[in-house]
Amino acid sequence: MDWTDKEFREVVSGSFAILSQEISEDKWAGAARSNPDLTKTILNHEITLKLKKDYDKLTSLRNDVHHAGYLKDNKKYSNIYSSVYKIFDEVKKKLFN
């Protein structure tokens, strides 16, 4: 795995989106569609399955950051900051324990 390879990162990101949104294979797009074998491998990998919920939480936080000040229910900086550290601790436990 080469994390410097943009297409590989896009396949990983797309795989998490596929899991989160339960996208059927016939509706895969982008790098996931171009690399179906790699996508299937990532989708079935134990680490991907362990981190799915954490990825969803981070995606939501990312959206809060991008839309900060433009949404009525956006999170405050302090809540985003503490949430990121909480997720980081959860991921560390899942990967290293």
N, C-alpha and C positions, 0 to 999 in steps of 0.2 A: 504494500500500500504506500503510495506516494502522496502525502498530504499537500505537496506543492503543486500537484496536478489538478488544475481547475476542474476538468471534466470529472475526475474521480470524486472531488468534493461535491460537485453537483449531483452525482449519482447517489452519494450518501445522503445528502440533504433531501433529494427527491424520494429516496427510500423511506425516510422518516415521515415525509408528507403523505406518502402512499399508505403507510401504517396508520397514521393519525386520522386521515380522512377516508380510510377504507376504499381506496381507489382501485377499481378493477383493472386488470392488466390491459384490456383493450382501450383504456382511457389514460394510460401512462403517457407522459409528455417529456420533451427535452432529453436530457442525458439518460434518464431512466428508460425511456423508450428506445434510445440508441444502443443501450447496453443492457438488454434484458437478463442475460445470464448473471452478470455482476450484480444487478439490482436484486434478483432472486436470492443470490448468495447473501447479500447484505440484509435483506428482509428476514431471512431465516437465522441470522447470526444471533447467538445468545446475548451479546453485548447490545446489539440494536434493540432487541426485545426488552432488555433490562432498562435501557435508557429512554424508551419511547415517551413515558410520562414526563420525564425531565426535559426532553426536547420540546414537548408541547408547552410546558411551563415557560421555558426560555423563549419560545416563539411568541407567546403572549406578552412577555416582558419586553421583547424587542419591539413589538407593535406599540406598546405603551411609550417607549422611548421615542420612536419615530413620530408618534402622533401627540406627543406631550404638548399640552396647552390647546389642542384643537378638539379634544373630546371632552364631554361633560364629566365622564366617569374615569378619566385617566388617573393613574397612580402618582402619588407624590414621589419625589426623588428618594426620600428616606425609605419608603416602602419598596421601591425598585431595588435599591442598594441591598437592603436586608434580604429580599427575596433571592437575589442573585447568589449571595453567600450561602443561604440555606440550600439552594439547589446544588451549588458547588459541593457542599458537605455531603449531600445525598449521593451525588455522583461518585465522590471519592469512596464512600462506603461500598457502593455497588461494584466499583472497579478494583478496589484494593483490599477488600476484606473477604 
